[in-house]
Amino acid sequence: MSRIRALQYYIFSRLLLAPLMVWTITTVVFLLLRATPGDPVDAILGPRAPEEQKALVREQLGLGDPIWVQYLHYLGDLLRLNLGTSLSSRGQTVWEIVRDFFPATAELAIFSMAIALFIGVSVGILSASRPNTPLDAAGRIFGIITYSVPLFWIGMLFQLVFSVQLGWFPLGTRYPVTALPPAGFTGLFTIDSLLSGDFGALGVSLYYLALPSFSLGLVLSGIFERIVRVNLKQTLKADYVEAARARGIPERRVLLVHALRNALIPVVTVLGLTLAAMLGGAVLTEVTFSWPGLGNRLYEAISMRDYPTVQGIIVFFAVIVVIASIAIDIINAYIDPRIRY
């Protein structure tokens, strides 16, 4: 089988498995939500509401039906791309919640990923280029610490040091409550500020974004540092690298052009997996910094047992991760001719 045919078969098989993965995730979430103790009607009306009123609301929401009937209704709504209506937002649909809150999460994820790549790749290169030295040991320690440190802990530590004690950054939120955010159609304050030419709003947006994005990016940078360090060390021992050195090519060019290009191929693969970790980490970061994103909204929905909102947001996240994973696999297959599927 030729490489093109094999790649086409792989892409087709992944596309067929994508709905199965999303269905599995949504089914598990549906069952777990209903297996946990508590009643969403109590979260809506309060525990002291009359039982007659509770029964009426439960009937209106379909919570009195058997679980298999609720599940069939849930799947039917998903097939119609209907994520449902929030139980705790006064009739607001889940799609409206995604529209309003996801831009903040996307902006945080983009900047955090950029910081994670910059720090992780830089430290990995420095560590691999100086093997068996204190710099190499420091790089390994950095990777271990950032990979294992709790995200919420590092966020609270940064808040305590840089916000409370030093006063350099705000404690949380996305924009000053006394000012109007930049107007635009993307919902990303930095992009909308650039498009409108409002550089003052751009500076304010970056100022409020700096601490939460650096906290999340720093923790995720350990993943890239370990991958770059290990792969770059192996690549620097390859025959074609030794041949480049024998031809008198400067060591800096050998490192950055010949070795690093191949050592970064696994980084592309890990990007898809890191996206899932970033979405999970965004929940903790948004809650810690009171960031008005979709992760924070998910946390509120879980605490209020808002079934449709929790299910809808997780389905949305699952679709993003599945699409990103497939895209990363395809890109990786094209940039690495050694891959065979």
VEXFI-672208 format. One record per residue (C-alpha): residue in one letter; y, x, z. Coordinates in pm, whole numbers, padded with zeros to 5 digits, always signed. Layout:
<pts>
aYXZ...
</pts>
This chain:
<pts>
m+00000+00000+00000s+00339+00141-00101r+00609+00198+00157i+00828-00084+00018r+00540-00334+00021a+00441-00226+00372l+00798-00265+00493q+00828-00608+00333y+00503-00717+00501y+00631-00591+00837i+00963-00773+00803f+00785-01094+00701s+00547-01072+00998r+00834-01011+01240l+01025-01308+01103l+00717-01526+01153l+00676-01405+01511a+01042-01455+01602p+01017-01834+01656l+00703-01781+01863m+00883-01536+02091v+01179-01771+02136w+00943-02066+02203t+00753-01865+02465i+01073-01768+02647t+01211-02120+02645t+00882-02269+02766v+00860-02025+03056v+01219-02100+03156f+01158-02476+03133l+00855-02456+03361l+01010-02214+03611l+01321-02425+03655r+01113-02730+03740a+00878-02535+03966t+01157-02413+04193p+01248-02628+04494g+01556-02846+04494d+01697-03141+04305p+01977-03107+04046v+02098-03455+04137d+02185-03324+04484a+02397-03054+04319i+02578-03319+04115l+02630-03594+04374g+02578-03406+04696p+02289-03440+04943r+02454-03732+05125a+02485-03961+04823p+02300-04295+04844e+01944-04290+04720e+02014-04577+04479q+02288-04376+04309k+02064-04070+04297a+01786-04269+04136l+02028-04408+03877v+02158-04062+03782r+01804-03925+03774e+01706-04202+03535q+02010-04143+03313l+01928-03772+03289g+01560-03833+03219l+01453-03643+03529g+01228-03929+03636d+01005-03895+03330p+00679-03699+03346i+00728-03328+03286w+00547-03334+02952v+00782-03608+02830q+01081-03399+02940y+00932-03100+02760l+00883-03292+02434h+01240-03419+02450y+01358-03065+02519l+01170-02923+02217g+01299-03204+01998d+01656-03124+02095l+01601-02754+02024l+01466-02830+01677r+01789-03023+01612l+01990-02726+01751n+02101-02943+02039l+02117-02737+02358g+02203-03040+02568t+02489-03140+02795s+02581-02963+03115l+02505-03148+03439s+02783-02971+03629s+03070-02954+03376r+03162-03321+03337g+02994-03387+03007q+03069-03054+02843t+02798-02956+02595v+02616-02626+02628w+02741-02522+02283e+03097-02566+02410i+03015-02350+02712v+02873-02081+02483r+03183-02101+02262d+03419-02067+02558f+03241-01799+02761f+03047-01584+02516p+03349-01392+02373a+03412-01238+02716t+03049-01130+02741a+03052-00992+02387e+03366-00788+02453l+03220-00648+02773a+02892-00564+02598i+03061-00389+02304f+03275-00162+02519s+02992-00096+02765m+02758+00002+02482a+03020+00237+02338i+03067+00403+02678a+02691+00425+02734l+02635+00589+02394f+02922+00835+02437i+02825+00947+02787g+02448+00939+02732v+02446+01123+02399s+02703+01381+02517v+02518+01463+02839g+02186+01467+02652i+02317+01717+02396l+02464+01945+02662s+02143+01934+02863a+01909+01998+02569s+02123+02278+02426r+02100+02473+02752p+01731+02447+02849n+01616+02570+03189t+01971+02619+03314p+02173+02450+03589l+02335+02240+03317d+01992+02116+03207a+01899+02035+03567a+02227+01850+03616g+02157+01645+03303r+01813+01547+03432i+01956+01448+03770f+02228+01246+03597g+01968+01059+03390i+01751+00981+03691i+02040+00859+03907t+02208+00642+03644y+01876+00497+03533s+01774+00395+03885v+02101+00305+04061p+02148-00071+04118l+02411-00209+03886f+02571-00439+04143w+02594-00149+04390i+02777+00080+04149g+03009-00205+04058m+03099-00277+04421l+03139+00097+04489f+03384+00131+04200q+03573-00174+04323l+03596-00028+04673v+03715+00315+04557f+03926+00248+04248s+04056-00100+04328v+04079-00134+04705q+04146+00222+04821l+04324+00377+04523g+04464+00062+04366w+04419+00195+04012f+04238-00107+03866p+04223-00480+03940l+03936-00614+04148g+03817-00851+03880t+03894-01121+03625r+03967-01063+03258y+04343-01111+03236p+04627-01171+03482v+04635-01531+03599t+05015-01528+03575a+05018-01439+03202l+04896-01609+02889p+04605-01429+02716p+04654-01319+02355a+04606-01603+02109g+04348-01565+01835f+04036-01706+01681t+03782-01442+01793g+03815-01491+02168l+03801-01110+02209f+04130-01022+02374t+04138-00667+02238i+04072-00777+01880d+04314-01071+01901s+04582-00838+02040l+04537-00598+01750l+04540-00876+01491s+04861-01020+01633g+05023-00679+01680d+05073-00738+02052f+05005-00390+02188g+05126-00484+02534a+04849-00744+02559l+04606-00486+02420g+04692-00246+02700v+04653-00518+02963s+04317-00625+02814l+04187-00267+02819y+04319-00219+03172y+04120-00518+03303l+03818-00426+03090a+03800-00061+03195l+03626-00082+03532p+03352-00342+03456s+03269-00188+03117f+03256+00163+03263s+03028+00042+03546l+02782-00118+03306g+02809+00162+03049l+02752+00434+03308v+02430+00276+03432l+02296+00226+03078s+02396+00578+02971g+02098+00720+03161i+01863+00558+02907f+02027+00736+02614e+02063+01064+02802r+01691+01088+02869i+01596+00998+02511v+01843+01239+02350r+01755+01526+02584v+01379+01496+02536n+01388+01445+02159l+01654+01708+02096k+01456+01965+02293q+01150+01896+02079t+01353+01896+01757l+01511+02234+01838k+01160+02383+01839a+01071+02243+01495d+00997+02474+01202y+01287+02355+00987v+01529+02430+01272e+01390+02782+01307a+01420+02821+00931a+01786+02716+00946r+01851+02973+01215a+01673+03239+01009r+01910+03169+00719g+02202+03259+00943i+02339+02908+00990p+02562+02895+01300e+02392+02756+01607r+02652+02481+01644r+02580+02355+01292v+02204+02381+01350l+02239+02169+01662l+02475+01901+01533v+02366+01871+01170h+01999+01966+01146a+01855+01884+01491l+02072+01605+01628r+02037+01383+01321n+01661+01355+01369a+01684+01343+01748l+01906+01035+01730i+01649+00827+01539p+01477+00706+01862v+01820+00609+01995v+01851+00353+01717t+01515+00208+01818v+01616+00181+02181l+01942+00004+02095g+01757-00324+02048l+01582-00294+02382t+01903-00184+02552l+02073-00498+02427a+01833-00708+02636a+01901-00487+02939m+02274-00513+02872l+02268-00893+02866g+02080-00893+03195g+02315-00633+03337a+02614-00829+03214v+02515-01112+03451l+02536-00879+03752t+02852-00710+03626e+03028-01038+03553v+02939-01179+03893t+03050-00860+04069f+03384-00841+03886s+03439-01219+03853w+03436-01169+03478p+03460-01509+03304g+03167-01453+03070l+02849-01632+02980g+02648-01432+03235n+02872-01549+03517r+02845-01905+03389l+02465-01870+03384y+02469-01758+03747e+02675-02064+03844a+02441-02292+03650i+02137-02146+03826s+02295-02194+04169m+02372-02558+04082r+02032-02619+03917d+02200-02719+03593y+01884-02735+03379p+02040-02783+03035t+02299-02506+03083v+02045-02253+03212q+01797-02333+02936g+02063-02333+02664i+02221-02001+02766i+01883-01828+02796v+01777-01964+02456f+02102-01831+02312f+02045-01489+02469a+01682-01486+02354v+01779-01555+01993i+02035-01272+02003v+01781-01026+02141v+01514-01126+01887i+01755-01098+01592a+01888-00764+01715s+01537-00631+01767i+01433-00722+01413a+01753-00577+01267i+01710-00250+01459d+01349-00217+01342i+01453-00267+00979i+01739-00017+01006n+01514+00235+01177a+01252+00198+00904y+01510+00272+00636i+01667+00576+00804d+01333+00734+00901p+01106+00785+00599r+00817+00895+00825i+00771+00541+00958r+00486+00344+00807y+00413-00016+00895
</pts>
